Amino acid sequence: MFDIPSFRLGKVFGIPFEVNLSWVVIFALVALTLATSYYPDVTGAQGAPAWVLGALGIVTALLFFASILAHELCHAVVTRLEGGKVEKITLFIFGGVAQIQDEPRSPGRELLMAASGPAMSILIAGVCFLGYTLTATMWPWWLTSPLWYLATINLFVGVFNLLPGFPLDGGRVLRSILWGITGDILKATRWAARSGQFIGWGMVALALLGVLNGDSGLIWFGLVGWFIAWLAGAAYRQQEVQSRLADLTVERIMTPHPDYVDGELSVDTFVHDHLLGRQHSRYPVIDRGVIVGVVSLGDVKTIARADWPYVKVVDITDKDLGNLSVDASTPVHTTLGRLSADKPGALLVVREGRLAGIVTRSDVLDVLNRSPLT
């Protein structure tokens, strides 16, 4: 996110989970604030060694972000149960996000998906508050204080996310209601996004007033508001693109009869005959009459120059057809996520098991340029 690299840590319920490098900043700030400002003021903590406060700050920060992961995981699991595809969950400087390939197909599904995250945060808050209530007089401060912190912070996260402005979960709830009333997802997105921009810029204004009055602690509040306002505008533009492409199938915008290469060619021949002096940097690969995948300049670079004459193209081909191909009848707007800048940028178009064409980001941009967005 923001072109900052992320690192995958594993999978939860089969859903990839990664941490963006920007997350390290907010994690360090939360842990430091807990260790230096929150825990030293807790009853019973006076005189506690610095290493105890530091360790407790780190552990509590980890538990807090685990609850953020649980929040996003609820979105992802509900999306999968409803037949949607979840690419991954990422923790970053502003919290967490479940990256969902396709928008919900009905207002009811969006309502369920959007409400599940805040419901999980509020549930965690309730469990932590109950645990604190039952143990406050029996357990030491270093066990009960984290429960109270996690209860309050998760309650805040749950309630804040229910604010009725896109892209917050409450904004998605609002959009689902407006979508159900109007039957027009673009109009519903416009209203929910404007609400999100109002909330975001309102937060920025409050932060500026606070800073002018000497409260520098509101700077982060303003940054979050700016991010919400920016995302709201971007979400509406994305929905407008999807709406304009809704009636188009991949077959109508693809490049038919694309150039392809025989998988039996040597890499050396492929480079000289197809890459050098040609406009394409990737080609479909046909091996014995069957589509096997796509080969690109990046794949060639994995092979030492001296080995080019002895390695076949089929041996370096990306054969993940599940991600590289699309049926000719597929609506264009459902392929946008697969044609985004961080993806290969091209999909093989298949009709009845045969290569019919290729569709690229440029093909989609050409359509949009002929019908500019408002």
C-alpha positions in Angstrom: 0.0 0.0 0.0 1.4 3.4 -1.0 4.1 1.4 -2.9 5.6 0.3 0.4 6.4 -3.5 0.4 4.6 -6.0 2.4 5.7 -9.4 3.8 3.5 -12.4 4.0 3.4 -14.1 7.4 1.1 -17.1 6.6 -2.5 -17.9 6.1 -5.6 -17.8 8.4 -8.5 -20.0 7.3 -6.7 -20.3 3.9 -6.6 -16.5 3.5 -3.1 -15.0 3.0 -2.1 -12.6 5.8 0.6 -10.0 5.4 2.1 -7.0 7.2 3.0 -3.8 5.3 6.3 -2.2 6.4 4.3 1.0 7.3 2.6 -1.1 10.0 5.9 -1.2 11.9 5.5 2.6 12.5 2.1 2.4 14.1 3.0 -0.7 16.1 6.0 1.0 17.6 4.0 4.1 18.4 1.2 2.1 20.1 3.7 0.0 22.1 5.7 3.1 23.1 2.6 5.0 24.2 1.4 2.1 26.3 4.8 1.6 27.9 5.5 5.3 28.6 2.0 6.9 29.1 -0.7 4.3 29.8 0.8 1.6 32.0 2.8 3.9 34.3 -0.5 5.6 35.4 -2.2 2.3 36.2 -2.9 1.7 39.9 -0.3 -0.7 41.2 2.2 -0.1 38.4 4.1 2.6 40.2 7.7 1.5 40.6 7.5 -1.3 38.0 10.8 -1.8 36.1 11.0 -0.2 32.7 11.5 -3.6 31.0 8.2 -4.8 32.5 6.4 -1.8 31.1 8.1 -2.2 27.8 7.3 -5.9 27.5 3.7 -5.3 28.5 3.4 -2.5 25.9 4.7 -4.8 23.1 2.4 -7.7 24.1 -0.7 -5.5 24.4 0.1 -3.9 21.0 0.4 -7.4 19.5 -3.0 -8.4 21.0 -4.6 -5.2 19.7 -3.4 -5.8 16.2 -4.5 -9.4 16.5 -8.0 -8.1 17.2 -7.7 -5.9 14.1 -6.8 -9.0 12.1 -9.9 -10.7 13.6 -12.0 -7.8 12.5 -10.7 -8.0 8.9 -10.9 -11.8 9.0 -14.6 -11.6 9.6 -15.1 -9.5 6.5 -13.0 -12.1 4.5 -14.8 -15.2 5.9 -18.3 -13.8 5.3 -17.2 -12.7 1.8 -16.0 -16.3 1.0 -19.2 -17.8 2.5 -21.2 -15.6 0.1 -19.2 -16.8 -2.9 -16.7 -13.9 -3.2 -13.0 -14.0 -3.5 -10.6 -12.6 -1.0 -7.0 -11.9 -2.2 -5.4 -11.2 1.1 -5.5 -9.4 4.4 -3.0 -6.6 5.0 -2.1 -4.8 8.2 -0.7 -1.3 7.5 -0.2 2.1 9.1 -3.9 3.0 9.2 -5.1 -0.4 10.5 -6.1 -3.3 8.3 -7.8 -4.1 5.1 -9.3 -7.3 3.5 -8.6 -7.0 -0.2 -11.7 -8.4 -1.9 -11.6 -9.0 -5.7 -15.3 -8.6 -6.4 -17.9 -6.3 -5.0 -20.9 -8.0 -3.2 -23.6 -9.0 -5.7 -26.6 -7.7 -3.7 -27.4 -5.2 -1.0 -28.1 -7.9 1.6 -24.7 -9.5 1.0 -22.9 -6.2 1.4 -24.8 -5.4 4.6 -23.8 -8.8 6.1 -20.2 -8.4 5.0 -19.8 -4.8 6.2 -21.5 -5.4 9.6 -19.4 -8.5 10.5 -16.2 -6.6 11.2 -17.5 -4.1 13.7 -19.6 -6.9 15.3 -16.3 -8.8 15.9 -14.6 -5.8 17.4 -17.5 -5.1 19.7 -17.6 -8.8 20.6 -13.9 -8.8 21.5 -14.6 -5.6 23.6 -17.4 -7.3 25.5 -15.3 -10.5 26.2 -12.4 -8.4 27.4 -14.6 -6.2 29.6 -16.2 -9.3 31.1 -12.8 -10.7 31.8 -11.7 -7.5 33.4 -14.8 -7.4 35.6 -14.4 -10.9 36.8 -10.7 -10.7 37.6 -10.0 -7.1 38.6 -9.9 -7.9 42.3 -8.1 -11.2 42.0 -5.4 -10.8 39.3 -2.3 -8.5 39.4 -2.5 -5.2 37.4 -0.3 -6.5 34.6 -2.9 -9.0 33.7 -6.1 -7.0 34.2 -4.9 -3.6 32.7 -4.4 -5.1 29.2 -8.0 -6.5 29.4 -9.4 -3.0 30.1 -7.3 -1.4 27.4 -8.3 -4.1 24.8 -12.0 -3.7 25.8 -11.9 0.1 25.3 -9.8 0.2 22.2 -11.9 -2.5 20.4 -15.1 -0.8 21.4 -13.7 2.4 19.8 -12.7 0.6 16.7 -16.1 -1.1 16.4 -18.1 2.1 16.9 -15.8 4.3 14.8 -16.1 1.9 11.9 -19.9 2.1 12.1 -19.8 5.8 11.2 -22.0 6.2 8.0 -19.3 7.1 5.5 -17.7 5.1 2.8 -15.2 3.3 2.9 -15.8 2.7 6.7 -17.9 -0.3 7.4 -20.8 2.0 8.4 -20.5 3.6 5.0 -20.9 0.2 3.4 -23.9 -0.5 5.5 -25.3 2.9 4.4 -24.5 2.0 0.7 -26.3 -1.3 1.1 -29.4 0.4 2.4 -29.4 3.0 -0.3 -28.7 0.4 -2.9 -31.6 -1.6 -1.7 -33.9 1.4 -1.8 -32.8 2.9 -5.2 -31.7 -0.2 -7.0 -28.7 1.8 -8.3 -25.3 0.9 -6.8 -23.6 3.8 -8.5 -26.0 6.4 -6.9 -25.7 4.6 -3.6 -21.9 4.7 -3.7 -22.0 8.4 -4.6 -24.0 9.3 -1.5 -22.1 7.0 0.8 -18.7 8.3 -0.6 -19.8 11.9 -0.1 -20.7 11.1 3.5 -17.3 9.5 3.9 -15.6 12.7 2.5 -17.7 14.8 4.9 -16.6 12.7 7.8 -12.9 12.6 6.7 -12.6 16.3 6.0 -14.4 17.0 9.3 -11.8 15.0 11.1 -9.1 17.0 9.4 -10.7 20.3 10.4 -11.0 19.2 14.0 -7.4 18.2 14.0 -6.3 21.5 12.6 -8.2 23.4 15.2 -6.7 21.2 17.9 -3.2 21.7 16.6 -3.7 25.5 16.5 -4.8 25.3 20.2 -1.6 23.4 21.1 -2.8 19.8 21.0 -0.3 18.1 18.6 -1.8 14.7 19.6 -4.6 15.3 17.1 -2.2 15.2 14.1 -2.8 11.4 13.8 -6.6 12.0 14.0 -6.3 14.4 11.0 -4.2 12.0 9.0 -6.8 9.2 9.4 -9.5 11.7 8.3 -7.5 12.6 5.2 -7.1 9.0 4.4 -10.8 8.3 4.8 -11.7 11.3 2.5 -9.2 10.1 -0.1 -10.4 6.6 -0.1 -14.0 7.7 -0.3 -13.3 9.6 -3.5 -11.2 6.7 -4.9 -14.0 4.3 -4.1 -16.6 6.3 -6.0 -14.3 6.6 -9.1 -13.7 2.9 -9.0 -17.4 2.1 -8.8 -18.1 4.5 -11.7 -15.5 2.6 -13.8 -17.2 -0.7 -12.9 -20.7 0.7 -13.8 -19.5 1.9 -17.2 -18.0 -1.5 -17.9 -20.9 -3.5 -16.5 -22.5 -4.3 -19.9 -19.2 -5.2 -21.7 -17.8 -8.7 -21.9 -14.1 -9.5 -22.3 -14.7 -10.7 -25.8 -15.8 -7.3 -27.0 -12.6 -5.5 -26.0 -10.0 -8.2 -26.4 -7.3 -8.3 -29.1 -8.3 -11.4 -31.2 -5.9 -13.9 -32.6 -2.9 -12.7 -30.6 0.6 -13.7 -31.4 1.8 -16.7 -29.5 4.9 -18.8 -29.2 5.4 -22.6 -29.4 6.5 -24.0 -26.1 9.2 -26.1 -27.9 11.1 -23.1 -29.0 14.4 -22.4 -27.2 14.6 -19.3 -25.0 17.3 -18.0 -27.3 15.0 -18.2 -30.3 12.1 -16.7 -28.4 14.2 -13.7 -27.4 15.5 -13.0 -30.8 12.4 -13.7 -32.8 9.7 -12.4 -30.5 11.1 -10.0 -27.9 13.8 -8.0 -29.6 12.4 -5.3 -31.8 8.8 -6.2 -31.0 6.3 -4.2 -28.9 5.2 -7.1 -26.7 6.9 -8.2 -23.5 4.7 -11.3 -22.9 3.2 -14.0 -25.1 0.7 -16.8 -24.7 2.4 -20.2 -25.0 0.9 -23.1 -26.9 2.5 -26.5 -26.4 1.3 -29.4 -28.7 -1.8 -27.5 -29.5 -2.8 -26.7 -25.9 -2.7 -23.4 -24.1 -0.2 -23.8 -21.2 0.3 -20.3 -19.9 2.2 -17.0 -20.5 5.9 -16.3 -20.9 7.3 -12.9 -20.3 10.6 -11.0 -20.3 10.7 -11.4 -16.6 10.6 -15.2 -17.0 13.6 -15.0 -19.4 15.6 -13.0 -16.9 15.5 -16.0 -14.5 17.7 -18.0 -16.9 21.4 -17.4 -17.4 22.2 -16.0 -20.8 24.5 -18.9 -21.6 21.7 -21.4 -21.0 19.2 -19.8 -23.4 19.9 -22.1 -26.3 19.3 -25.2 -24.1 16.1 -24.2 -22.3 12.7 -24.5 -23.8 10.1 -21.8 -23.5 7.6 -24.2 -21.9 10.0 -24.8 -19.1 10.0 -21.1 -18.0 6.3 -20.5 -18.7 3.9 -19.3 -16.0 1.3 -22.1 -16.1 -1.1 -20.7 -13.5 -4.1 -20.6 -15.9 -6.5 -20.0 -13.1 -5.0 -16.5 -12.7 -3.8 -16.0 -16.2 -7.0 -16.8 -18.2 -10.6 -15.7 -18.4 -13.6 -16.9 -20.3 -14.7 -14.8 -23.3 -18.1 -14.2 -21.8 -16.8 -12.8 -18.5 -17.9 -9.2 -17.7 -15.0 -6.8 -18.0 -15.6 -5.1 -14.7 -14.9 -8.4 -12.8 -11.4 -8.6 -14.3 -10.2 -5.1 -13.1 -8.6 -6.5 -10.0 -6.6 -9.0 -12.1 -5.5 -6.3 -14.5 -4.3 -3.9 -11.8 -0.8 -2.4 -11.8 0.7 -5.0 -9.4 -0.6 -7.9 -11.5 0.7 -9.3 -14.9 -1.5 -6.8 -16.7 -2.8 -9.2 -19.3 -5.2 -12.2 -19.4 -5.6 -14.9 -21.9 -9.2 -15.0 -23.3 -10.5 -18.5 -23.8 -13.5 -19.7 -25.7 -14.5 -23.4 -25.5 -11.0 -24.3 -24.4 -9.2 -22.5 -27.2 -7.2 -19.3 -27.2 -9.5 -16.5 -28.6 -7.6 -13.4 -27.7 -5.8 -11.4 -25.0 -7.1 -8.5 -22.9 -4.8 -6.0 -21.3 -5.1 -2.9 -19.1 -4.6 -0.8 -22.2 -7.7 -2.4 -23.7 -9.8 -1.3 -20.7 -8.2 2.2 -20.7 -9.1 2.6 -24.4 -12.7 1.9 -23.6 -12.8 4.4 -20.7 -11.0 7.0 -22.8 -13.7 6.8 -25.5 -16.2 7.4 -22.7 -14.6 9.6 -20.1 -15.6 9.5 -16.5 -17.5 12.4 -15.1 
